[in-house]
């Protein structure tokens, strides 16, 4: 019974980490979002960025484009393996462009490797995998959206 209770607590802690990360992104707090990573964690945001400082710098650059964001998670799947875990969640994110106020809609997955540290669960690596987006014609971006692995890509 103790093992089952610990597993439930771990699952809840990881879910709360995911929510805290999204909240810090929507609060325009890249340092707070980066604190959700292990000190040497990797953020794969259209390029790999290692360490909390690099991750915060990358997130800041991304967030500078927007006046507002709202991230929504669903289909959260977590697999525990002792002090390590893997997770995948679907994400929908609404954005408002800072310069034009135009809306941007983004759908993707967050694919995570996690590690339990003294301070709790943290991302060892988070990869943003795009599925699709609707952006204004003049957004000047052509992000690659590889889609859901093993799923329809049409």
C-alpha positions as CSV (number, residue, x, y, z in Angstrom):
1,X,0.0,0.0,0.0
2,X,2.8,2.4,0.8
3,X,4.3,2.0,-2.7
4,X,0.9,2.7,-4.3
5,X,0.5,5.9,-2.2
6,X,4.0,7.0,-3.1
7,X,3.2,6.5,-6.8
8,X,0.0,8.6,-6.5
9,X,1.9,11.3,-4.8
10,X,4.6,11.3,-7.4
11,X,2.1,11.4,-10.2
12,X,0.4,14.4,-8.5
13,X,3.7,16.2,-8.0
14,X,4.6,15.8,-11.6
15,X,1.2,17.1,-12.8
16,X,1.7,20.1,-10.5
17,X,5.1,20.7,-12.0
18,X,3.6,20.8,-15.4
19,X,0.9,23.2,-14.2
20,X,3.5,25.4,-12.5
21,X,5.6,25.6,-15.7
22,X,2.5,26.6,-17.7
23,X,1.6,29.2,-15.1
24,X,5.1,30.7,-15.0
25,X,5.1,30.9,-18.9
26,X,1.7,32.7,-18.8
27,X,3.0,35.0,-16.0
28,X,5.9,36.0,-18.3
29,X,8.3,34.6,-15.8
30,X,11.0,32.7,-17.8
31,X,13.2,32.3,-14.7
32,X,10.3,30.7,-12.8
33,X,9.6,28.4,-15.7
34,X,13.3,27.5,-15.9
35,X,13.3,26.7,-12.2
36,X,11.0,23.7,-13.1
37,X,14.1,22.1,-14.7
38,X,17.0,20.3,-13.1
39,X,20.0,22.6,-12.8
40,X,21.5,21.0,-15.9
41,X,18.2,20.3,-17.6
42,X,17.6,20.6,-21.3
43,X,14.8,22.7,-23.0
44,X,14.3,21.7,-26.6
45,X,12.6,24.7,-28.0
46,X,13.4,24.6,-31.7
47,X,17.0,24.0,-30.6
48,X,18.5,22.6,-27.5
49,X,19.2,24.9,-24.5
50,X,20.9,23.4,-21.4
51,X,20.9,24.8,-17.9
52,X,18.4,27.0,-16.2
53,X,20.0,30.3,-17.4
54,X,20.1,29.2,-21.0
55,X,16.5,27.9,-20.8
56,X,15.3,31.2,-19.2
57,X,17.1,33.2,-21.9
58,X,15.4,31.2,-24.6
59,X,12.0,31.4,-23.0
60,X,12.4,35.1,-22.6
61,X,13.2,35.5,-26.3
62,X,10.1,33.5,-27.2
63,X,7.8,35.4,-24.7
64,X,9.0,38.8,-25.9
65,X,7.0,38.2,-29.1
66,X,3.7,38.1,-27.1
67,X,1.6,40.4,-25.0
68,X,-0.4,37.5,-23.6
69,X,-0.3,33.7,-23.5
70,X,-2.6,31.0,-22.2
71,X,-1.4,27.4,-22.0
72,X,-3.8,24.5,-21.6
73,X,-2.8,20.9,-20.9
74,X,-4.6,17.7,-21.6
75,X,-4.0,14.0,-22.2
76,X,-1.3,13.9,-19.6
77,X,0.5,10.5,-19.5
78,X,3.2,9.8,-16.9
79,X,5.3,6.7,-16.5
80,X,7.2,6.3,-13.3
81,X,10.5,4.5,-12.9
82,X,11.8,5.0,-9.4
83,X,13.4,8.5,-9.2
84,X,13.0,9.0,-13.0
85,X,9.9,9.4,-15.1
86,X,8.7,10.1,-18.6
87,X,5.7,12.1,-19.5
88,X,3.8,13.4,-22.5
89,X,1.0,15.9,-22.5
90,X,-1.0,17.7,-25.2
91,X,-0.8,21.5,-25.1
92,X,-3.0,24.1,-26.7
93,X,-1.6,27.7,-26.4
94,X,-3.4,30.9,-27.2
95,X,-1.0,33.8,-27.8
96,X,-1.5,37.5,-28.6
97,X,1.3,39.1,-30.7
98,X,2.9,42.0,-28.9
99,X,3.4,44.2,-32.0
100,X,0.0,43.7,-33.7
101,X,-2.3,42.2,-31.1
102,X,-3.1,39.4,-33.6
103,X,-4.0,36.0,-32.1
104,X,-1.9,32.9,-32.6
105,X,-3.1,29.4,-31.9
106,X,-0.7,26.6,-31.3
107,X,-1.2,22.9,-30.7
108,X,1.5,20.5,-29.7
109,X,3.0,18.0,-27.3
110,X,5.3,18.4,-24.4
111,X,7.5,15.3,-24.2
112,X,9.4,15.1,-20.9
113,X,12.0,13.2,-19.1
114,X,11.9,13.9,-15.3
115,X,14.1,13.3,-12.3
116,X,13.4,13.4,-8.6
117,X,15.8,15.7,-6.8
118,X,16.0,16.9,-3.2
119,X,13.8,19.8,-4.2
120,X,11.2,17.6,-5.8
121,X,10.5,16.5,-9.4
122,X,12.1,18.5,-12.1
123,X,12.4,18.3,-15.9
124,X,15.6,16.7,-17.0
125,X,14.5,17.4,-20.6
126,X,11.4,19.0,-22.1
127,X,10.8,18.9,-25.9
128,X,8.2,21.0,-27.5
129,X,6.8,19.0,-30.5
130,X,4.5,21.1,-32.8
131,X,1.4,19.6,-34.3
132,X,0.0,22.8,-35.9
133,X,-0.6,26.5,-35.6
134,X,-2.7,29.3,-36.9
135,X,-0.6,32.5,-37.2
136,X,-1.2,35.8,-38.9
137,X,0.2,35.9,-42.5
138,X,2.8,38.5,-41.5
139,X,4.1,36.6,-38.5
140,X,7.4,36.1,-40.4
141,X,7.7,32.5,-39.0
142,X,7.6,29.1,-40.6
143,X,7.8,26.7,-37.7
144,X,8.1,23.1,-38.5
145,X,5.3,21.0,-37.1
146,X,6.2,17.3,-37.3
147,X,2.9,16.3,-35.8
148,X,2.1,13.6,-33.2
149,X,4.6,10.7,-33.5
150,X,3.0,7.7,-35.0
151,X,-0.2,9.6,-35.7
152,X,-1.9,11.1,-38.7
153,X,0.2,13.9,-40.3
154,X,-2.2,15.0,-43.1
